[in-house]
Amino acid sequence: MRILLTPMGSSGDVFPYLGIGARLQARGHEVIVITMAPFQSACEQLGLGFHPILTQADFTAITDHPDLWTLRKGLMVVMRALSQALPACYQALETLYQPGNTVLVGHTLSFATRAFEEKHQAPAVTLQLAPCVFRSLHQQPMMSPGSSMSHWPMWLKKLTLYAADMLLDYQLREVNHWRRQHGLAPVKRFFQDWIHSPNRVIGLFPEWFGEPQPDWPSQLRLTGFPLFDQVEGATLPDAVNTFLQAGDAPIVFAPGSANRQAADFFKAGLAATQQLGLRALLPTQYPEQLPDPLPEHALHVPFAAFSQLLPHCAAIVHHGGIGTCGQAFAAGIPQLIMPMAFDQPDNADRLQRLGVGDYLAPKHFQASPLAAKLQALLSSAEVAQACQTYQQQIQNSDAIERTCDLIEQAR
């Protein structure tokens, strides 16, 4: 088959698709990735086809936006970017689609893929990376740190979701304008049901992380975390190996691969580890966020594959992205989250309920509270046992293999 993958977002969104694409290609399929220019090199190293829809400059403009990592405005920044990318992505699908021989594999935010599936009745699958995208009137996803709606009266939950959808629909009004031009009826409440392919939806997380609710889509199947974060042959940098061997296991501070606004995050992390006498490892592509020089107990590295790094670390402090959560589960280490937006608050809440981590809201993310939370996690036998339990469950599964099976069945 020809399989067209259309991930939208940063590395945590795109790399799972690349891992799945590489496995599908190994099974004999032709795989083409339609996404943003920064991921061209990774696709080419894996031997995958690549078709860009946004330039490096477009991607930089999105990640530079001051509102991106805020709770209420960040999603609006993303919505505008999606509207911008929609025509190019749809045109790419029209060019590359071969009737009778192609399966589309979309993302939560690849609206062009859903529209193409709808208009052409094309075989398609939607991959959903995190449980928060599934609406439920039973267990509600956490939309902001510490503010669950699950215990609210039913009428209030319905009203809140409706109001949120009206706001999102307004932000996506250009998408509906584009749909009219292509003979498609306007969508009402994009995030209620429309983002899910009616053919097949795959949740890329295990059932113990996101327990299916009675009103989740019936076409949904869960496969687990797709633990892929590197191209073949990638190894830890020599500087990282030297640092790991020179002392106790460090704490990793990772605010998100596309986060250019993390200076305060790193400042608090360095101060907290200094208070506790711990070492810190700081992976970021944007070193201008770090103090110069770094204190002796810390090391900066532009990139390190978490699948190789985290098993050698004591804990990770991060933004709560689902890809990082999965890698930390696989490494069996505690997680401390500073959730800002998107799926992060809900992921943080799930980690806390599973007993493998905790979270601090951004306004409380300062050295002393951070040090206290870290010390509690690192000294807890219960946390260590929970981390080991879920690590074993992940080691006994192959989420990418099961995901590929379901994609092949979609034709």
C-alpha positions in Angstrom: 0.0 0.0 0.0 0.9 3.7 -0.2 0.5 5.1 3.3 0.3 8.9 3.8 1.1 10.1 7.3 0.1 13.6 8.3 1.3 14.5 11.8 1.0 18.1 13.0 3.0 19.5 15.8 6.4 19.3 17.5 8.7 16.3 17.9 6.4 14.7 20.5 3.7 14.6 17.8 5.8 13.7 14.8 8.3 11.1 16.0 5.6 8.5 16.9 4.5 8.7 13.3 8.0 8.2 12.0 8.4 5.1 14.2 5.2 3.7 12.9 6.1 4.7 9.3 9.5 3.0 9.5 7.8 -0.2 10.7 5.2 -0.1 7.9 7.9 0.5 5.4 9.8 -2.6 6.7 6.6 -4.5 6.0 6.8 -3.6 2.4 4.6 -0.5 2.1 5.5 2.9 0.6 5.3 5.5 3.3 5.2 9.3 2.7 5.2 11.8 5.6 3.4 15.1 4.9 4.4 17.5 7.6 6.6 20.5 8.5 10.1 21.1 7.0 12.1 20.7 10.3 11.4 17.0 10.1 12.7 16.4 6.6 16.1 15.2 7.8 14.7 12.6 10.2 12.4 11.3 7.5 15.2 11.0 5.0 17.5 9.2 7.5 14.7 6.6 7.9 14.2 6.3 4.2 10.7 7.6 4.3 9.2 9.8 1.6 8.7 13.4 2.7 6.4 16.2 1.5 6.7 19.6 3.3 3.7 21.8 4.0 5.1 24.4 6.3 8.6 25.9 6.1 11.2 26.2 8.8 10.4 29.9 9.1 6.7 29.1 9.6 7.5 26.6 12.3 9.8 29.1 14.0 7.1 31.7 13.9 4.8 29.4 15.7 7.3 28.3 18.4 8.4 31.9 18.9 4.8 33.1 19.6 4.6 34.5 23.2 1.2 32.9 23.8 2.0 29.4 22.6 2.7 27.9 26.1 -0.2 29.5 27.9 -3.3 27.7 29.0 -6.0 29.7 27.2 -4.2 31.3 24.3 -1.8 28.5 23.2 -4.5 26.5 21.5 -5.6 29.6 19.6 -2.0 30.0 18.2 -2.2 26.4 17.0 -5.6 26.8 15.5 -4.4 29.7 13.4 -1.4 27.6 12.2 -3.7 24.8 11.3 -5.8 27.1 9.2 -2.6 28.3 7.4 -1.5 24.7 6.7 -4.8 23.3 5.6 -4.7 24.2 1.8 -1.1 22.9 1.3 -1.8 19.7 3.2 -5.0 19.0 1.2 -3.3 19.7 -2.1 -0.5 17.3 -1.1 -3.1 14.6 -0.4 -4.7 15.2 -3.8 -1.4 14.8 -5.5 -0.2 11.7 -3.6 -3.4 9.8 -3.2 -3.8 6.7 -5.4 -7.4 5.4 -5.3 -7.6 1.7 -4.2 -4.1 1.6 -3.0 -3.7 4.3 -0.3 -4.5 4.6 3.4 -4.4 8.0 5.1 -3.1 8.2 8.7 -4.1 11.4 10.3 -3.4 13.3 13.5 -5.8 15.1 15.9 -5.0 18.4 14.2 -4.5 17.3 10.6 -7.9 18.7 9.5 -7.0 18.3 5.8 -6.8 14.5 6.2 -10.3 14.3 7.8 -11.7 16.6 5.1 -10.1 14.5 2.3 -11.4 11.3 3.9 -14.9 12.8 4.1 -14.9 14.2 0.5 -13.4 11.2 -1.3 -14.5 8.4 1.1 -10.8 7.5 1.4 -9.6 4.7 3.7 -8.2 6.5 6.8 -7.1 6.1 10.4 -6.8 8.8 13.0 -4.0 8.3 15.5 -4.7 10.0 18.9 -1.7 10.5 21.0 -3.3 11.3 24.4 -6.6 10.5 26.2 -7.5 14.1 26.7 -8.9 14.4 23.1 -11.7 12.0 23.9 -14.8 13.7 25.2 -16.7 12.0 28.0 -19.5 12.9 30.3 -18.2 10.3 32.7 -14.5 10.9 33.4 -13.6 14.3 32.1 -10.1 15.2 30.9 -8.3 17.7 33.1 -8.2 21.0 31.2 -6.1 22.9 33.8 -4.0 21.8 36.7 -6.1 20.6 39.7 -9.5 21.5 38.2 -11.4 18.3 37.4 -14.9 18.6 36.0 -15.8 14.9 36.5 -17.8 15.6 39.7 -19.8 18.5 38.2 -23.5 18.2 37.5 -24.2 16.7 34.1 -25.8 19.9 32.8 -22.8 22.0 33.8 -20.4 19.6 32.1 -22.4 19.8 28.9 -22.7 23.6 29.0 -18.9 23.9 29.6 -18.0 21.7 26.7 -20.5 23.5 24.4 -19.0 26.9 25.3 -15.5 25.6 24.7 -16.5 24.2 21.3 -18.2 27.5 20.3 -14.9 29.3 21.0 -12.9 26.8 19.1 -15.3 26.8 16.2 -14.9 30.5 16.0 -11.1 30.2 15.9 -11.5 27.7 13.1 -14.0 29.7 11.0 -11.4 29.9 8.2 -11.5 26.1 8.0 -15.2 26.1 7.5 -14.8 28.9 4.9 -12.3 26.6 3.0 -14.7 23.7 3.3 -17.5 25.6 1.6 -15.2 26.3 -1.3 -14.6 22.6 -1.6 -18.2 21.6 -1.5 -18.2 20.4 2.1 -20.8 21.5 4.7 -19.5 23.5 7.7 -18.5 21.5 10.8 -20.2 22.3 14.1 -18.2 21.4 17.2 -14.9 20.2 15.5 -13.6 18.6 18.7 -16.8 16.8 19.7 -16.6 14.0 17.2 -15.3 15.3 13.8 -11.6 15.0 14.6 -12.0 11.2 14.8 -12.1 9.1 11.6 -15.5 7.2 11.5 -13.5 4.3 10.1 -10.8 3.6 12.7 -9.3 5.5 15.6 -6.2 4.3 17.4 -5.2 5.6 20.8 -1.4 5.5 21.2 -1.5 4.9 25.0 -2.3 1.9 27.2 -5.6 1.3 28.9 -4.1 1.7 32.3 -3.1 5.2 31.4 -6.4 6.2 29.7 -9.2 3.9 30.8 -11.9 3.9 28.0 -15.2 5.5 28.9 -18.6 4.3 27.9 -19.1 7.3 25.5 -15.7 7.1 23.8 -15.9 6.3 20.0 -16.8 2.7 19.3 -14.2 2.6 16.5 -11.4 3.2 19.0 -8.7 0.7 19.7 -5.8 1.3 22.2 -2.3 0.0 21.4 0.0 1.7 23.9 2.9 4.2 23.9 4.8 4.1 20.5 8.3 4.4 22.1 10.2 5.9 19.1 12.3 9.0 19.5 15.4 8.6 17.3 16.7 7.4 14.0 18.6 4.2 13.5 22.2 4.4 14.8 21.7 7.4 17.1 23.8 7.2 20.3 24.1 9.5 23.3 26.7 12.3 22.8 30.1 11.7 24.3 29.7 14.6 26.7 26.5 13.0 28.1 28.1 9.6 28.6 31.0 11.3 30.4 28.7 13.3 32.6 26.6 10.2 33.5 29.7 8.3 34.5 31.1 11.2 36.6 28.6 11.1 39.5 25.2 10.2 40.7 22.2 9.8 38.4 21.0 13.3 37.4 17.6 14.9 37.2 16.6 15.7 33.6 14.8 19.0 33.0 12.9 19.0 29.6 10.4 21.8 29.0 9.4 20.5 25.5 11.4 20.3 22.3 9.8 23.4 20.8 9.7 25.5 23.9 11.7 28.7 23.4 10.3 30.3 26.6 11.7 28.1 29.3 14.3 30.3 31.0 12.4 30.4 34.3 11.9 26.6 34.1 15.6 26.0 33.9 16.4 28.6 36.5 14.1 27.0 39.0 15.5 23.5 38.2 19.1 24.5 38.6 18.4 26.2 42.0 16.3 23.2 43.2 19.0 20.7 42.3 21.7 22.8 44.0 19.6 23.0 47.2 19.3 19.2 47.2 22.9 18.4 46.1 21.7 16.7 42.9 23.0 17.0 39.4 21.0 18.3 36.4 21.0 17.5 32.7 19.3 20.1 30.5 18.4 19.0 26.9 17.3 22.0 24.8 18.0 23.3 21.3 17.8 26.8 22.6 20.8 27.4 24.9 20.1 31.1 25.1 17.6 30.2 27.8 20.3 28.9 30.1 22.7 30.9 32.4 26.2 31.2 31.1 28.3 29.7 32.5 26.3 26.8 33.9 26.9 25.7 37.5 29.2 22.8 37.9 26.4 20.4 38.8 24.7 20.8 35.4 25.2 19.9 31.7 23.5 21.2 28.7 23.0 19.1 25.6 21.1 20.1 22.4 19.5 16.7 22.0 19.6 13.3 23.6 17.2 10.4 22.8 15.2 9.8 25.9 14.9 6.1 25.2 18.7 5.9 25.8 19.1 8.7 28.4 16.4 8.3 30.9 17.3 4.8 32.1 20.5 6.4 33.5 18.6 9.2 35.3 17.0 9.5 38.7 13.9 11.4 37.6 12.6 13.8 34.9 11.0 17.2 35.3 9.1 18.1 32.2 6.2 19.8 30.6 3.9 16.8 30.5 3.9 16.0 26.8 2.6 12.5 26.1 5.8 11.3 24.4 8.0 12.3 27.3 5.5 10.6 29.7 5.7 7.4 27.8 9.5 7.4 27.7 9.7 8.0 31.4 7.3 5.2 32.1 9.5 2.9 30.0 12.6 4.0 31.9 10.8 3.4 35.3 11.7 6.8 36.8 9.5 9.4 38.7 8.1 12.3 36.8 7.4 15.9 38.0 5.3 18.0 35.6 4.9 21.7 35.0 1.8 21.5 32.9 1.1 24.6 30.8 -1.4 23.8 28.0 -2.8 21.2 25.5 -2.7 17.7 26.9 -0.3 18.5 29.6 -2.7 19.1 32.6 -4.6 15.9 31.9 -1.4 13.9 31.5 -0.1 15.3 34.8 -3.3 14.4 36.6 -3.1 10.8 35.3 0.6 10.4 36.4 -0.3 11.6 39.9 -3.3 9.2 40.2 -1.1 6.3 39.0 1.4 7.2 41.8 4.5 7.7 39.5 4.7 11.5 39.7 3.4 14.8 40.8 3.0 18.3 39.3 3.5 22.0 40.0 1.5 24.7 38.3 3.6 27.2 36.4 2.9 30.0 38.9 4.2 27.8 41.7 7.2 26.4 39.8 10.0 27.9 41.9 13.1 26.5 43.5 11.8 25.7 47.0 8.5 24.0 46.1 10.2 22.2 43.2 13.0 20.9 45.6 10.3 19.7 48.1 8.4 17.9 45.4 11.5 16.3 44.0 12.7 15.1 47.4 9.3 13.6 48.1 9.3 11.7 44.8 12.9 10.4 45.1 12.5 9.2 48.7 9.1 7.4 48.3 9.2 3.6 48.1 5.6 3.7 46.8 6.6 5.9 43.9 9.5 3.6 43.1 7.3 0.5 43.1 4.7 2.2 40.9 7.3 3.2 38.4 8.6 -0.4 38.3 5.2 -1.8 37.9 4.3 0.3 34.8 7.8 -0.1 33.3 7.2 -3.9 33.3 3.9 -3.5 31.6 5.4 -1.4 28.8 8.3 -3.9 28.3 5.9 -6.7 27.7 4.2 -4.9 24.8 4.9 -3.6 21.2 2.6 -0.8 20.6 4.0 0.1 17.2 3.5 -3.5 15.9 -0.1 -3.5 17.0 -0.7 -0.1 15.5 0.7 -1.2 12.1 -1.6 -4.2 12.1 -4.6 -2.0 12.5 -3.5 0.5 9.8 -3.1 -2.4 7.4 -6.6 -3.5 8.1 -8.0 -0.1 7.2 -7.8 -0.4 3.4 
